Amino acid sequence: MLAIGIGCSSSAAPPSFAAEQSRENAPASPVRLILFIADGAGIGYWSALWSTREPAVAQFPIVGLMRSGNTSSNRPESASAATALAIGMRTFYSGIGVGPDSLPRPSVIDVAEVAGLATGIVTTAQLIDATPAAFAAHTSDRYAYPQIAHEMANHGIEVLFGDGQGVLEADPRFGDGYNVIRNPARLRELPVDTLSNVLGLFNTLNVSAEDRDPSLATMTGAALEILDRDPDGFFLLVETEQTDERGHDNAPFDVIAAEMAHFDEAIRRALDYQAAHPETLIVVAADHETGGFAVFPDDDDVLTGSYTTLGHTAELVPVFAIGPGAEVFGGVQTDAAIGQHLIEHVRPR
């Protein structure tokens, strides 16, 4: 059993959200929840992908829309938006895993660990970037990288895969207690069915979708093999960062479609896993929309895209769900409501 301790600073003794809890209180049957986040991807991004192929989410029976926001302004941003999904509560601009009063709140990863579930984070962003940080750290400043790295490294998360840029600079002991992998080829060769506590530090951030190695799908598959060994189940967060980055760049249509296809391959890997483990719930969402990206036919009737801004918008973003409990993710809801559903799904029964 994992006791949860979350600190407001890396030097203070961390307060505990919950006392030690036995596995007798854990769910009787495995709870397997995979949350996919395409950072910045709104309807236009999915439309670009749909114009090139039928995406994996075409198989998802539940579709909804999510309203992103924070308590500071009408402009969504990644830290507060991811925090709403992580803790089921909206917070202020730049807040990470804290409520509007700046106090730490238990995230879905915290609750999953109290329930005795394994946990994992897979991202193409820096591991200490806003979205993964919101699920594994608690601070009022998304740029408090030393604190975020310290909390994430000492959280007890079994799988951490992402871009290693800045991680060891923020906390040189980040890899203590982990099997550390830096070579993508080694990840593909590892006996992941026997490994635990794996930290993958790769170069995934500043690379095109076509050249990204390991791919998000490869990292997702390896994470699922490792987490699958926990008989009580797991929670896995999978994020693609470059949809947001490309939106800020107002990248061409085909670049957006390629990034979404890269994300789609990872979802397909999760669907393959779910086929063998039907108790798995898969939820696909975004934290917010970036760029106001819209798809339309040009004068030659060829689909293309255009933008309204270089920043984030207040547009609704789609949510897709499949598996046991998927129905609660339908309709139009806030990001905080989606976060509450995620927490309830892993909460000890």
KEBABA-400636 format. One record per atom (N, C-alpha, C): y, x, z. Coordinates in steps of 0.1 Angstrom, whole numbers, plus 5000, padded with zeros to 4 digits. Each point is the difference from the previous one (the first is absolute). Layout:
REM residues N
YXZ ...
This chain:
REM residues 349
498850085000 501249925000 501250095000 501149954993 501250084999 501149935009 500550075009 501249945007 501250034992 501049925000 501150014992 501250055008 500650114996 501150065006 501150034990 501249945001 501050024990 501350055007 500650114995 501150055007 501349974993 501150005007 501349984994 500650144997 499450115005 500450134996 498850095001 500050114993 498950094999 499850075013 501050015009 500050075012 499649925012 500249874999 499849915011 498549965001 499649975012 498649945002 500049864993 499149984991 500149874992 499549885009 500849895000 499549885006 498849944993 499249925007 498849954994 500249854998 499749954988 500049864996 498949925007 498850075002 498949935005 499150105008 499449955010 499150085008 498750024992 499250105005 498750024993 499249874999 499549984989 499349874997 498650034994 499049935005 498650034996 499749934987 499050064993 499649944987 499449865002 499749965012 499549875003 501049894995 501350045000 501049904996 500350014985 499350094993 500250024986 499349884992 500449984988 499449894992 498550024999 499249895001 498550014999 499650054986 500749964990 499750044986 501150094995 499750094990 501050094996 501249934995 501250065003 501349964994 500550114991 500049974988 500550104990 501249954993 501150075001 501349954995 500650124992 500349984987 500750104992 501349944996 501150065003 501349964996 500650104990 500349954988 500650084989 501549975000 500850104999 501549984999 500450084988 500649934990 500750074989 501550005003 500450125004 501450015005 501049964989 500849905002 501049964991 499649914988 498749965000 499549934988 500249855002 500949954991 500149855000 499349944988 500449884997 499349934989 500150074987 501150074997 500250074987 499050114999 499750075011 499050114999 498649954997 499649895006 498749944997 500049944986 501149954995 500149954986 499850114990 500550125003 499950124992 498550044999 499350005011 498650035001 499249904992 500349875002 499349894994 500150004985 501150064995 500150014985 499150104994 499550095008 499150114995 498549975003 499749935010 498749975004 499949895011 498949945002 499949905010 499750085013 500949995010 499850075012 499049955009 499650085010 498949965010 500449875007 501349995003 500549885008 499849874993 499750014987 499749874992 498749935007 499250085007 498849945006 500449945014 501250035005 500349955014 500349855000 499449925008 500249865000 501349965007 500650085008 501149965008 501250094995 501149934997 501250064995 501249945008 500950095005 501249955007 501250084996 501149975006 501350074999 500550045013 500550125001 500550055013 501550035000 500749965010 501450035002 500250125009 500650114994 500250125008 501450005006 500150065011 501350015007 500050085013 501250015006 500150075013 501149935008 500250045012 501049945008 501450064998 500250104992 501250064998 500849954988 499349974989 500849964988 499049924991 500649964989 499249934989 499350104991 500250135002 499450104991 498750055006 498849974995 498850065005 499950154998 499350075009 499750144999 498650035005 499450114997 498650025002 499650005014 500850075009 499650015014 499949875007 501149925000 500049875006 499049904994 499950014986 499149914993 498650025003 499650135001 498650045003 499849975015 501050015008 499849975015 499749855001 500749924993 499749855001 498649974997 499450074989 498649984997 499150065010 500450115007 499250075009 500049945014 501149955005 500049945014 500249855000 500249944988 500249855000 501449965006 501050094998 501349975006 501050074992 501149944996 501150074993 500850095010 500550104994 500850105008 501250044992 500750105006 501350044994 499750104989 501050034992 500050104989 499650135006 498950064994 499550135004 499150005011 499749895007 499149995011 498650024995 499250075009 498650034997 499149965012 499349894998 499049965010 500749955013 501349964999 500749955012 500649874997 500249925011 500749874998 501550024999 500749894999 501550004999 500650065012 499350015011 500550065012 499750145002 499450064989 499750144999 498750045009 499449905006 498850025007 498750004991 499150095003 498750014992 499349875001 499449964988 499149885000 498750044994 498949945004 498750044994 499949964986 499650104992 499849974986 498549954997 499749964988 498749964996 499050115003 500450134998 499150115003 499850015015 501049995008 499850005014 499049895005 500249884995 499249895004 498650024995 499850054988 498750034995 499250105008 500850105005 499350115008 499649945014 500849915005 499749945013 498749914998 499849954988 498849924997 498850094997 500250135000 498950094997 499750024986 501049974991 499850024986 500550144996 499450054989 500550134994 501249974993 500950104998 501249974993 500350124990 500849974989 500350104990 501349974993 500650104995 501249994992 499850094988 500349944988 499950074987 501349974993 500750104996 501349984993 500250114990 500849974990 500550104990 501350065005 500649955011 501250055005 499750115010 501150065006 499850095011 499449915011 499050065007 499349935011 501049955011 501150075001 501049965011 501149924994 499949954988 501049924994 500049865006 501049924997 500349885007 498949905001 499349984989 498949895000 498950045009 499350124997 498950035010 500550025014 501250055002 500550025013 500149875008 500449904993 500249875007 498849955006 498850044995 498749955005 499550095011 500550135001 499450105009 501050065010 501349965000 500950065008 501049905005 500950045009 500949905006 501350085004 501149984991 501250075002 501149924994 501250015004 501249934994 500550074988 499550124997 500550074988 498850044991 500049954988 499050034990 499950154996 501150075003 500150154997 499750095012 499549945011 499650085011 498650064998 499950084989 498750054996 499250075010 500550095009 499250065010 499349905009 500849905004 499449905009 498949924992 500349964988 499149924992 498750084998 500150134996 498850084998 499250025013 500750025011 499350015013 499249885004 500649884998 499349875003 498949984991 500250024987 499049974990 498850095003 500250135002 499050105002 499249975013 500649945010 499349985012 499649855003 500049934989 499749855001 498549975000 499250094995 498649974999 499649934987 500850014990 499749944987 499050094993 498949944996 498850084995 500350064986 500849934992 500250054986 501550004998 500550124996 501450014995 500150084987 500349934989 500150064987 501449984995 500650104995 501349994994 500750134996 501249994996 500750124996 500450085012 499750135000 500150085012 501450065001 500949974991 501450065001 500749975013 500450105007 500849985012 499249975012 498749974999 499249965012 499850115010 499550124995 499850115010 501350065004 501149994992 501350045005 500549915011 499749875000 500449915010 499250025013 498750034999 499150035011 498950094996 500150135003 499050104996 498649975005 499949925010 498649975005 499549874995 500649954989 499649874994 498549994997 499450114996 498649994996 499050035011 500550025012 499150025011 499049895002 498750025001 499049905002 499649934988 500550054988 499649944987 499350104991 499149954992 499550084989 501149994989 500750114997 501150014991 499650034986 500549924991 499750034985 501350014993 500150104992 501250024992 499650014985 498850024997 499550014986 499549874995 500649934990 499449874995 498650014996 499650114994 498650024996 499149995012 500450065011 499150005012 499949855005 501049924999 499949865004 498949934993 499950034986 499049934992 498650055003 499950135006 498750065003 499549985014 500949955009 499749995014 498949905003 499250035010 499049905005 500749905009 500849914993 500949915008 499249905009 498749994996 499249905008 499650065013 500350135003 499650065013 501350055007 501150014993 501250055006 500849895008 500850055010 500949915007 501350085002 501049935004 501350065003 500450104988 500449944989 500350084988 501549994997 500650114998 501450014996 500150074987 500549924990 500250054986 501550024997 500450134998 501450034997 500050054986 500549914991 500050034986 501450004994 500150034987 501249994992 500049874992 500449895005 499949874993 501349944998 501150055006 501349934999 500750034987 500250124996 500850034989 499250034987 499149914998 499050024989 499949864992 499950014987 499949884992 498749935003 499949874997 498849925003 498850074993 500250044988 498950064992 499550135005 500850085007 499650135005 499750005015 500249895007 499850005014 498650035004 499850105009 498650045003 500150055015 499349935009 499149894997 500749874997 499449914992 500649874997 499949915013 500849905000 500049915011 498649935001 499449984989 498649945000 499050095006 500150134997 499150105006 500250015015 501250005004 500350015015 499549875007 500249884993 499649885006 498549995001 499350044990 498550005000 499550095011 500550125002 499650105010 500349945014 501249945002 500349945013 499049895003 499749914990 499149895003 498650065004 499550104994 498750065004 500050055014 501150065004 500150055014 500149895010 500949904997 500349895010 498849915001 499249994989 498949904999 499050035011 499950125005 499050045010 500349945014 501249945002 500249945013 499449865000 499049975009 499349874999 500949885004 501150035006 500949895004 501049974989 500250094990 500949974989 501250105000 501049964993 501150094998 501349934995 501150075001 501249964993 500550124992 500349984987 500450104991 501349964993 501050085001 501249994993 500050094987 500349944989 500150084987 501349974994 500850114998 501449984994 500150094988 500749944990 500550084989 501550015001 500650125000 501450025002 500850004987 499450044989 500750034988 500649884993 499449885003 500649884994 501549995005 500250035013 501450005005 500850114994 499450125000 500850124994 500449974986 499149954992 500349974986 501049894998 499949905009 501049905000 501450055003 500150095009 501350065003 500650084988 499050064993 500450084988 500349914988 499749865001 500149914989 499250064988 498750035003 499150064991 499649914989 499650054988 499649914989 498849915003 499949904992 499049905001 498650065001 499650104991 498750055000 499750095013 501050055006 499850085012 499749915012 500749895000 499749905011 498649944998 499649974987 498749954998 498950105004 500350134997 499050105004 499950025015 501149995007 499950005015 499249885005 500249894995 499349885004 498550014997 499750064988 498650024996 499350095010 500750115004 499550095010 499749935013 500949915005 499849925012 498849904997 500049944989 498949904997 498650065001 499950134996 498750075001 499550015014 500950025009 499750005015 499549875005 500749894995 499649875004 498649974995 499750044988 498749984994 498950075008 500350125006 499150075008 499749925013 501049935005 499949925012 499149874997 500249954988 499249884996 498650044998 499750124995 498650045000 499450015014 500850055009 499550015014 499849865005 500949914998 499849865005 498849934994 499650044988 498849934994 498850035008 499950125007 498950035008 500349975015 501249965003 500449975014 500949885000 499449884998 500849884998 500949965012 499850065011 500849975012 501450074999 500250074989 501250084999 501249914994 501150015007 501249934996 500950104993 500549974988 500950094993 501349934998 501150065004 501349944998 500950104992 500649954990 500950094991 501449945001 500950095004 501449965001 501050114996 501249985003 501150114998 500949995013 500850105002 500949995011 501349934996 500450024988 501249944994 500050034985 501049964993 500150024986 501150114997 499850084990 500950114997 500549994986 501350004998 500650014986 500349874993 499549895005 500149874993 499450014986 498850055000 499350024987 499549874994 500449984987 499649884993 499350044987 499149924996 499250024987 500449904990 500350044988 500449914989 499750064987 499949924989 499750054987 501350054993 499950124993 501250054993 500149934987 500950064991 500249934987 498850014991 499150095003 498750014992 498949935007 500349925010 499049925008 499050095007 500550125003 499250095009 500550005014 499149985010 500549995014 500650135005 501149985006 500750115006 500649965014 500750095006 500649965013 501450045002 500749945009 501450045003 500249985016 501150065005 500250005014 501449945003 500249965012 501349955004 500750105010 499250095006 500650095010 499150135001 500550105006 499250125004 499449995014 500449895007 499649995014 499049895001 499849955013 499149905003 500749864998 499249904997 500549864999 499449915011 500549885000 499549905009 499149914994 499450034988 499049924993 498849985009 499349884998 498749985006 499050094993 499050045007 498950084994 498749935002 499050024991 498849935000 499050065011 499149915005 499050035009 498749944994 498950085000 498749964995 499050035011 499049905002 499050025010 498749954995 498950075005 498649954997 499150045012 499149925003 499150025011 500249915012 499250015010 500149915012 501450015006 500649885002 501349995006 501250014990 499650014987 501150034990 501049884999 499549885003 500949884998 501350015007 500150075011 501250005008 501150084993 499750074990 501050084993 500649934988 499749884998 500549924989 501449945004 500749954990 501349935002 501150115001 501249955004 501250085001 500250035015 499950135003 500150045014 500950135002 500450025012 500850135002 499050115002 500550124999 499250125002 499550015015 500849955009 499550005014 498849905002 500049894993 498949905000 498750074994 500250074989 498850074995 499550105010 500950075006 499650105010 499249935012 500549895004 499349935011 498549964996 499949954987 498649974995 499150125000 500650124996 499250125000 499550045014 500949995010 499750035014 499049905005 500149884997 499149905005 498650024995 499950054988 498750024993 499250115007 500750105006 499350115006 500049995015 500749905006 500149995014 498649975007 499750065011 498749985007 499849855002 498849964997 499649855001 499749985015 
